[in-house]
Amino acid sequence: QVQLVQSGAEVKKPGASVKVSCKPSGYTFTGYYMHWVRQAPGQGLEWMGRINPNSGGTNSAQKFQGRVTMTRDTSISTAYMELSGLTSDDTAVYYCARGTVVAGTGRLIDYWGQGTLVTVSS
Amino acid sequence: QSALTQPPSASGSPGQSVTISCTGTSSDVGGYNYVSWYQQHPGKAPKLMIHEVTKRPSGVPDRFSGSKSGNTASLTVSGLQAEDEADYYCNSYAGSNNWVFGGGTKLTVL
C-alpha cells in the first residue's frame, strides 16, 4: 500500500531555514510527482509546489518562489522541501502528497504524508 | 492565485444530505475538469474523496458524489453519518502547473 513518511517536528528561529523530508513506499518513487502543501494552525490547505522526482524539475506557487527549494535523492527514494527566511507566519504543518504519474496528463493529488509541524519562534 | 471560496460551515442530521460548494474562476474550476475533494479529521492528514470532479477512489462510499457547473464545484454527502463530521477542502488545477485549494468547510453532523 502507498505510504509517505515524513521527518519529525522542527522548531526554528526567525530567519532560519527548515528542510523536511518525505520517503514514500508502495510505488516507484520516480514515477509520480510529489507535491508540498502546508496548513497553518486552524487554517486551510495551501499548495506550495511540486517536484518531478525523475527529472528534478520543479514548479512552485508564486508566493513561495525564491524561498522554497524542492529536491530529491533518487538513491534513497526521498523528497525534500526546504523553506528559507522563516517568519512566524510559516508556522504550519507541512505535508508531502503524491501527484500524478510523471508521464501522464492528469492533475491528481492522492496520497498524503502524516505531516511535519514546523514551529517558528524566537 | 486566490483561494477557492467555500462556505465556512455546513451541517445536517444523520441520514440527511448536505452539499458543499466551491467557487473559483474560469482559470481554475471552470477551466479544467480537475477538481478534487478531501476530507480531513482533526489532527489527521487529508484523504482524497473525489477527483476529476466526479470520480470516487476505491474505498470511498458512494454516499459521496461530486459535480460542477460553470465556475462552481459541489460535493454532496448523502445519508449523513457521524463519521462524516470533518473538514472538507476542494482543490483545482489552475493552469501553468499550479494548484489552488479552497478555504475549507467544517461539516457538522447534528
Interface residues (C-beta under 8 A of the other chain):
Chain A: H35 V37 G44 L45 E46 W47 R50 N59 A61 Q62 Y95 A97 G106 R107 L108 I109 D110 Y111 W112 G113 Q114 G115
Chain B: Q1 A3 Y32 Y34 S36 Y38 A45 P46 K47 L48 H51 E52 P57 Y89 N91 Y93 N97 N98 W99 V100 F101 G102 G103 G104
